[in-house]
Amino acid sequence: MTESTPFGARSTADHVLAGIDLTGKCIVVTGCNSGIGFETVNALAANGAHVIGLARSLAAAETACKRAGPACSPVACDLSDLDSVADAAVSIRALNTPLDVIVANAGIANFPSLRARYGVEMQFLINHLGHFALVNELCDRVRDRTGRIVIVSSNASITHAPAGGIMFDNLDGHRSYGARTFHGQSKLANALYAKELSRRLQSRGIAVNSVHPGATRGTGINRYQKQAWVQSVAALFMRNAQQGAATQALLAASPRVAGISGEYWTDCRIADGNPLLADIELAKRLWEASDRIVAAQSGLREKRLPAAA
């Protein structure tokens, strides 16, 4: 493990990547069209990386990639639709290039009322399950020894997650639904997934870390917050999107953090996450439950596809 970085809460993505040549690197970023996702794409591309930018619609991805520069390739990926996730993985694999980094950045928070699909609540689906399906499908394309995977979590994984961690008997929210609790659960799932994926990819030397980007204005993640005045006041104390993107940009591309894996980060430093991140059995159970849901949908997808000629 390297010494602590000289960066902090007010560092920007451009700051942490200053002087780093990413020419020849291929990096996937979800949620490329706004907020910290776009700023991550922009900083990586400015340093020479070929960025594959994923957004919910192809039009949104194209607009963002055009803004970031000619080295960006747009791909549609609706994380609430596992068929769309599968199609995105096919599109990325079709580029036939090794991947240096995957940044699972996209997310949503605090749906005011219960929404569910595939038998799971929508925040869990978009924030965790869609990324679980996408990253697992692309893992074999990530370079051994130097590859990195960054999973964006949140301190909601600490402050709002259920006391038991993951409500396996209530993933669809049928028993009770609280927007903050289910958001916290999805963000804890992100961090637990990063822990388990780090263990599973250890033999290949691929670094996997999770990130709390910090309270950031202009991300759109809290678009469902009913009290607009609360957002306006809170924004006065938030970091901007360039600052919010710093920690994930650092983990994606800085040599300062090479070889560090399985950690939870905030403000460009390793931090204490939810104590449940130490529960290996919980992480394994989450992986197995997630895999079953994705596999079931994959089976249905294969049945719908026309038979090969």
C-alpha positions as CSV (number, residue, x, y, z in Angstrom):
1,M,0.0,0.0,0.0
2,T,1.3,3.4,-0.9
3,E,1.5,6.4,1.4
4,S,-1.6,8.6,1.7
5,T,-2.2,10.9,-1.2
6,P,-1.7,14.7,-1.1
7,F,-5.3,15.2,-2.3
8,G,-8.5,15.9,-0.4
9,A,-12.1,17.0,-0.4
10,R,-11.5,20.0,-2.6
11,S,-9.2,18.4,-5.1
12,T,-10.7,18.0,-8.6
13,A,-10.5,15.2,-11.2
14,D,-8.1,17.3,-13.3
15,H,-5.9,18.0,-10.2
16,V,-5.5,14.3,-9.3
17,L,-4.7,13.3,-12.9
18,A,-2.4,16.2,-13.6
19,G,0.7,15.1,-15.6
20,I,-0.6,11.5,-16.1
21,D,-0.5,10.3,-19.7
22,L,-3.4,7.9,-20.4
23,T,-2.7,7.4,-24.0
24,G,-3.6,3.9,-25.0
25,K,-5.8,3.3,-22.0
26,C,-9.4,2.2,-22.6
27,I,-11.8,3.1,-19.8
28,V,-15.6,2.4,-19.4
29,V,-17.7,4.9,-17.4
30,T,-21.4,4.6,-16.7
31,G,-23.6,7.6,-16.2
32,C,-21.3,9.6,-18.5
33,N,-23.9,12.3,-19.4
34,S,-24.0,14.4,-16.3
35,G,-22.5,15.4,-12.9
36,I,-19.5,13.5,-11.6
37,G,-19.8,10.9,-14.4
38,F,-19.3,13.5,-17.1
39,E,-16.5,15.2,-15.2
40,T,-14.8,11.8,-14.8
41,V,-15.1,11.2,-18.6
42,N,-13.9,14.7,-19.4
43,A,-10.8,14.4,-17.2
44,L,-9.8,11.0,-18.4
45,A,-10.3,11.9,-22.0
46,A,-8.3,15.1,-21.6
47,N,-5.3,13.0,-20.4
48,G,-5.4,10.8,-23.5
49,A,-7.7,7.9,-22.6
50,H,-10.2,6.3,-24.9
51,V,-13.4,6.5,-22.9
52,I,-16.4,4.4,-23.5
53,G,-19.3,6.5,-22.1
54,L,-22.5,4.8,-21.1
55,A,-25.8,6.6,-20.5
56,R,-29.4,5.6,-20.3
57,S,-30.0,6.5,-23.9
58,L,-27.7,6.5,-26.9
59,A,-28.6,10.2,-27.6
60,A,-27.5,11.2,-24.0
61,A,-24.3,9.2,-24.4
62,E,-23.5,10.7,-27.8
63,T,-24.0,14.3,-26.5
64,A,-21.7,13.7,-23.5
65,C,-19.1,12.0,-25.6
66,K,-19.1,14.8,-28.2
67,R,-18.6,17.3,-25.4
68,A,-15.7,15.4,-24.0
69,G,-13.9,14.9,-27.3
70,P,-13.3,12.6,-30.2
71,A,-11.6,9.9,-28.1
72,C,-15.0,9.0,-26.6
73,S,-17.3,6.2,-27.8
74,P,-21.0,6.4,-26.8
75,V,-23.0,3.3,-25.7
76,A,-26.6,3.1,-24.5
77,C,-27.1,1.3,-21.2
78,D,-30.3,1.5,-19.2
79,L,-29.3,0.0,-15.8
80,S,-33.0,-0.6,-14.9
81,D,-33.3,-2.9,-17.9
82,L,-31.0,-6.0,-17.8
83,D,-31.6,-6.6,-21.5
84,S,-30.1,-3.2,-22.2
85,V,-27.2,-4.0,-19.9
86,A,-26.6,-7.2,-21.8
87,D,-26.7,-5.3,-25.1
88,A,-24.3,-2.7,-23.8
89,A,-21.8,-5.4,-22.8
90,V,-22.1,-6.9,-26.3
91,S,-21.4,-3.5,-27.8
92,I,-18.3,-3.0,-25.7
93,R,-17.0,-6.5,-26.3
94,A,-17.5,-5.9,-30.1
95,L,-14.9,-3.2,-29.9
96,N,-12.4,-6.0,-29.3
97,T,-10.1,-4.1,-27.1
98,P,-8.8,-4.8,-23.6
99,L,-10.2,-2.7,-20.9
100,D,-8.0,-0.9,-18.4
101,V,-10.6,0.4,-16.1
102,I,-14.4,0.2,-15.4
103,V,-16.0,3.0,-13.4
104,A,-19.4,2.0,-12.2
105,N,-20.6,5.6,-11.6
106,A,-24.3,5.9,-12.5
107,G,-26.9,5.9,-9.7
108,I,-30.3,7.1,-8.5
109,A,-31.6,8.0,-5.1
110,N,-34.8,8.3,-3.1
111,F,-37.7,7.3,-5.4
112,P,-40.7,8.8,-3.5
113,S,-42.8,5.7,-4.0
114,L,-42.0,2.0,-4.4
115,R,-41.0,0.9,-7.9
116,A,-39.8,-2.7,-8.6
117,R,-38.7,-4.8,-11.5
118,Y,-37.4,-8.4,-11.7
119,G,-38.6,-8.8,-8.2
120,V,-36.3,-6.1,-6.8
121,E,-36.8,-2.5,-5.8
122,M,-35.6,0.0,-8.4
123,Q,-32.8,1.7,-6.5
124,F,-31.2,-1.8,-5.8
125,L,-31.7,-2.6,-9.5
126,I,-30.1,0.5,-10.9
127,N,-27.4,1.2,-8.4
128,H,-26.3,-2.4,-7.7
129,L,-27.8,-5.1,-9.9
130,G,-27.3,-3.4,-13.2
131,H,-23.7,-2.7,-12.5
132,F,-23.2,-6.2,-11.1
133,A,-24.4,-7.6,-14.4
134,L,-22.4,-5.2,-16.6
135,V,-19.1,-5.5,-14.7
136,N,-19.2,-9.3,-14.4
137,E,-19.9,-9.6,-18.1
138,L,-16.8,-7.4,-18.9
139,C,-14.4,-8.7,-16.3
140,D,-12.6,-11.1,-18.6
141,R,-11.8,-8.1,-20.8
142,V,-10.1,-6.2,-18.0
143,R,-6.3,-6.4,-18.1
144,D,-4.6,-8.7,-15.6
145,R,-2.1,-7.0,-13.2
146,T,-2.9,-3.4,-14.1
147,G,-6.7,-3.4,-14.5
148,R,-8.9,-1.5,-12.1
149,I,-12.6,-1.4,-11.3
150,V,-14.2,1.5,-9.3
151,I,-17.6,1.0,-7.8
152,V,-19.3,4.3,-6.7
153,S,-21.0,3.8,-3.4
154,S,-22.0,6.5,-0.8
155,N,-21.9,7.2,2.9
156,A,-25.6,6.3,2.7
157,S,-24.2,2.8,3.0
158,I,-23.3,3.7,6.5
159,T,-26.0,6.2,7.6
160,H,-29.1,4.8,6.0
161,A,-28.6,1.1,5.3
162,P,-30.6,-1.4,7.3
163,A,-29.0,-2.6,10.5
164,G,-28.8,-6.1,9.1
165,G,-27.2,-5.0,5.9
166,I,-29.3,-6.4,3.0
167,M,-33.0,-7.3,3.4
168,F,-32.9,-10.5,1.4
169,D,-36.5,-11.3,2.3
170,N,-37.7,-7.9,1.2
171,L,-35.7,-7.0,-1.9
172,D,-38.9,-6.0,-3.8
173,G,-40.0,-3.8,-0.9
174,H,-43.3,-5.6,-0.5
175,R,-43.2,-5.6,3.3
176,S,-42.2,-2.0,3.8
177,Y,-40.6,0.8,1.7
178,G,-38.6,3.7,2.9
179,A,-36.7,5.7,0.2
180,R,-33.6,6.4,2.2
181,T,-33.4,2.9,3.7
182,F,-33.5,1.3,0.3
183,H,-31.1,3.8,-1.1
184,G,-28.7,3.0,1.7
185,Q,-29.2,-0.7,1.1
186,S,-28.3,-0.3,-2.6
187,K,-25.2,1.7,-1.7
188,L,-24.1,-0.9,0.8
189,A,-24.6,-3.5,-1.9
190,N,-22.2,-1.5,-4.1
191,A,-19.5,-1.5,-1.4
192,L,-20.0,-5.2,-0.5
193,Y,-19.9,-6.1,-4.2
194,A,-16.6,-4.3,-4.5
195,K,-15.2,-6.2,-1.5
196,E,-16.2,-9.6,-2.9
197,L,-15.1,-8.8,-6.5
198,S,-11.7,-7.7,-5.1
199,R,-11.4,-11.1,-3.5
200,R,-12.4,-13.0,-6.6
201,L,-10.1,-11.0,-8.9
202,Q,-7.1,-11.0,-6.5
203,S,-5.3,-13.8,-8.4
204,R,-5.5,-11.7,-11.6
205,G,-4.1,-8.6,-9.9
206,I,-7.1,-6.4,-10.7
207,A,-7.7,-3.7,-8.2
208,V,-11.3,-3.1,-7.1
209,N,-12.4,-0.3,-4.8
210,S,-15.6,1.5,-3.7
211,V,-16.0,5.2,-3.4
212,H,-18.1,7.8,-1.5
213,P,-17.8,10.8,-3.9
214,G,-19.0,13.2,-1.2
215,A,-22.1,15.4,-1.3
216,T,-22.0,17.0,-4.7
217,R,-24.3,19.5,-6.4
218,G,-25.4,19.2,-10.0
219,T,-25.5,15.4,-10.1
220,G,-29.2,14.9,-10.6
221,I,-29.1,11.9,-8.2
222,N,-31.6,13.6,-5.8
223,R,-34.0,14.7,-8.6
224,Y,-36.8,13.0,-6.6
225,Q,-36.2,15.0,-3.5
226,K,-39.6,16.7,-2.9
227,Q,-38.3,19.7,-0.9
228,A,-36.6,21.9,-3.4
229,W,-35.6,24.4,-0.8
230,V,-33.7,21.7,1.1
231,Q,-31.7,21.0,-2.0
232,S,-31.0,24.7,-2.5
233,V,-29.7,25.3,1.0
234,A,-27.7,22.0,1.0
235,A,-26.1,22.9,-2.3
236,L,-24.4,25.8,-0.6
237,F,-22.3,23.4,1.4
238,M,-21.7,20.8,-1.3
239,R,-18.6,20.3,-3.5
240,N,-18.9,20.8,-7.3
241,A,-19.0,18.0,-9.8
242,Q,-15.3,18.4,-10.7
243,Q,-14.5,17.9,-7.0
244,G,-17.0,15.0,-6.6
245,A,-15.2,13.2,-9.5
246,A,-11.8,13.4,-7.9
247,T,-11.7,10.2,-5.9
248,Q,-13.0,8.0,-8.6
249,A,-10.6,9.6,-11.2
250,L,-7.7,9.0,-8.7
251,L,-8.6,5.3,-8.3
252,A,-9.2,4.9,-12.0
253,A,-5.9,6.2,-13.3
254,S,-3.4,7.5,-10.8
255,P,-0.2,5.5,-10.2
256,R,-0.2,6.8,-6.6
257,V,-2.9,4.1,-5.7
258,A,-1.6,1.2,-7.9
259,G,-2.0,-2.1,-6.2
260,I,-4.5,-1.0,-3.6
261,S,-7.7,-3.1,-3.6
262,G,-10.7,-3.9,-1.5
263,E,-10.9,-0.5,0.2
264,Y,-13.7,2.1,0.7
265,W,-12.5,5.6,-0.2
266,T,-13.6,9.2,0.3
267,D,-11.9,12.5,-0.1
268,C,-9.1,10.7,-2.1
269,R,-8.2,8.6,1.0
270,I,-9.0,5.2,2.4
271,A,-11.9,5.6,4.9
272,D,-13.9,3.5,7.3
273,G,-17.0,2.2,5.6
274,N,-19.9,0.3,7.1
275,P,-18.6,-2.3,9.6
276,L,-20.6,-4.9,7.7
277,L,-18.0,-4.6,4.9
278,A,-15.9,-7.0,7.0
279,D,-18.7,-9.6,6.8
280,I,-17.4,-12.0,4.1
281,E,-20.5,-14.3,4.3
282,L,-22.8,-11.3,3.8
283,A,-20.9,-10.3,0.7
284,K,-21.0,-13.9,-0.7
285,R,-24.7,-14.1,0.0
286,L,-25.3,-10.9,-1.8
287,W,-23.3,-12.1,-4.8
288,E,-25.2,-15.4,-4.9
289,A,-28.6,-13.6,-4.7
290,S,-27.6,-11.1,-7.4
291,D,-26.3,-13.8,-9.6
292,R,-29.6,-15.7,-9.4
293,I,-31.6,-12.7,-10.4
294,V,-29.4,-11.8,-13.3
295,A,-29.2,-15.5,-14.5
296,A,-33.0,-15.8,-14.4
297,Q,-33.4,-12.8,-16.6
298,S,-30.6,-14.0,-18.9
299,G,-32.5,-17.3,-19.3
300,L,-35.6,-15.4,-20.2
301,R,-33.7,-13.3,-22.7
302,E,-32.2,-16.3,-24.4
303,K,-35.6,-17.8,-24.9
304,R,-36.8,-14.6,-26.5
305,L,-33.9,-14.4,-28.9
306,P,-34.3,-16.1,-32.3
307,A,-32.5,-19.4,-32.8
308,A,-29.2,-19.3,-34.6
309,A,-29.4,-20.1,-38.3
